[in-house]
Amino acid sequence: MNFLERLAPREILSGFLAVSILAIPREYLKAWIALLLGDDTPKKAGRLSLNPLVHLDPIGTAAFILFDFGWTRPVPIRPWKMKKHGLLIVSISGPALNTLEAIIFAGIAKNLLRNSFAFDVFYKSTLYSFTYSVFSLFPIPPLDGSKILEALLPERYSSWIVKYEVYGTLFLLALLVLWILPLMMDPFVNMINSFVSSMIGI
């Protein structure tokens, strides 16, 4: 599918719904786990919500629709409020749930009519879930990979990640505008697209 075809109303709507149904359980789970581990920051920020709009990042959502990968709004957490290894557990839960979601969404898509709108939504949600599970492991703030790295590094190094996290989204946007990120992700997206097609049987 070329770039202009992705701008068709059906493609935009199905893409938006696909991102929404993968984002709600993913971000809710991360907020819930953080709360269980002692950090009420996500709850205070309104992230224990089933409203997709509180979880979606506008640029990340557009990237999903246009390039088949993207990101959601990071759940605000305070690692020092959580129990030991809390940051690591919360950060790993996102990619792990994405993989589980992809398997579930693929099972749903497999039982839908191939040309239906519902099939488009669940095919895309399967693809997006797999690509997000890979992309979110990149060690770029505010992606989960940077949080995992922060949790594993000694404090003198992890503090550097925290210091520059505020610039992470701007960095991702710059890579997107310069077409560097789509080129980097293209092999992953193509490989996952083939895998998803074989899973669903198309």
N, C-alpha and C positions, 0 to 999 in steps of 0.2 A: 504494500500500500504506500503510495507516494504522499508527500507532505500535504498537498492540496486536498487529497481525498480524506485525510485525517481531520480536516476543517469542516467536513459535512456535519450538519446538525445531529444526525443519528450517531455518528462516530464520537462527537463531543459528549453527547448525553450518555451513551453507553459507557464511555470511558470514565466520566464523572461518577456514575453509579458504581462502576467496578472499583474505583479507588475508594469510594465511601464504604463499601461493604468489607473491604480488606482493612481499612483504617480503624473502624469502630472497635472491633474486638482486639486488635493489636494495641492500640493506644490505651484502651480501657484496662486491658490486662496489665500493662506496664504501670499505670497509675495505681491500680489495685494492689499489685505486688509491693510497690513502694510504700503504700499505706500500711500493709501488713507488716512490713519490716521497720515501721516506726516513723516514716516521713509523710506528714500530712500536706506537704506542699502541693502535690498534684490535685488533691481534693479541694484545697483552698483556691487553686487556679481554675477550677471547674472542669478538670479533665476526667473526672469520674462521670462521664456523660455518654449517652447514646446518640447525641447530636453530632453528625459527621462534620459540621462546619467548625466545631471547636478543635477538631483534630487535623483538618486539612490545611496544608500550606499552599497558597495560590500558585506560586512558581513551581513547587514540586508536583502539584496536581496537573498543571499544564504540561510539565515534562512527561508525566505518565501518558497523557493523551497523545502527545506529539512524538514521543520517542520510545514508549513502552517501558520506561523506568522513571523513577522519581523519588520523592520523599514526602513525609508528613511532618507536622509540627512536632518538635521534640517535647517530650513530657518534662516539665521542670521538676528536678529533684535536688535534694540536698543530701549528698552522700554521708555527711557527718551525723545526720539525724537517724540513719538507718543502722541496722545490725551489721555485723561483720560480713563482708563480701556482698553487701546489698547492692552497690552500684553494678557489680559484675552480674548478679542475678537478674536485675531489672534490664540491663542492656542485652543480655543473651536472650531474654524472653521474647524480644521483638522478632529477630530473625527466625527463632525456633517456631514461633506461632505462625509466621508467614509461610513456612514450609508446610505446616499442618493445614493451614487455610488452603494452600494451593491444591493439596490432595483432595480436600473436601469439595472445593469449587470445581475441580476437574471431574469428580464423580457426578456432580449436578449437571455440568455442561454435557457430559456424555449421554445423558438421558433427555436432552432437549432437541427440538427440531433445529437442524443446522442453519437455516436461514432466518430463524426467529430473532427478535430483539433480545429476548432473555438469554439465548445462546451467546450472542455477542457480549453481553454483560459478564456472564460467568466464564467465557473463554478469556476475556481480558483480565478478569479478576484472578484467574489462575496464572496467567502470564505475568501480570504485575506482581503477584505475591512471590513468585519464584525470583523475578528480577530484583525485587526489593530485598529479599533475603540475602542476595549476593551483594547488591549495591550498598546496603546498610552496614555491611562489614568493612567498607572502606574506612581507613583511619582519618577521616576528615570531619572535624566538628561541624554540625552537631550530630552526625550520624552515629549509630550505635557502636561502630568500630572504634571511634575515638574514645567512647566511654569505656569500652572493654580495655583498650590500651591504657587509659587513665587508671583503671582499677588494678592493672597488672604491673604498672611501672612504679618505681620508688617515688616518694612524694616530691622530691626535688625536680623530677622530670614531669610528673603528672600535672604539677602546678602550671607548667608552660601551656599545656593543652587547655586548661581552664581559663588562663589569661587571654588566649586568642580565640576562644569559642565564639565570642560575639561576632567575629568576622567570618565565621564558617559559611553562613548562608550567602554572604556576598561573594565569597570565593567560589561556591558552587554555581552561583548565577553567572559569574565571569567565565567559568569553564563552559557553561551552557551556551552563553552568547557567542563565545569564540569557537564553538563547535568542537571543543576538545573533549568534553564529557560524552557527547553522543558517539564520537569516534572511539573513545576508550570502551564504552559499553556495548558497541555494536556486535563484537564477537560473542559476548555473553548473551545478549538479547537473541541473536540468531540461533545460538545453540539451545537456549531455553525454549524458544518458539518451536523448534523442531521436536524437542522433548515433549512439550505440552501437546502438540498435534498428534504425536504417537500415543500419548496417554489417553487422549479423548477419542482417537480413532478417525482422524480426518487427514 
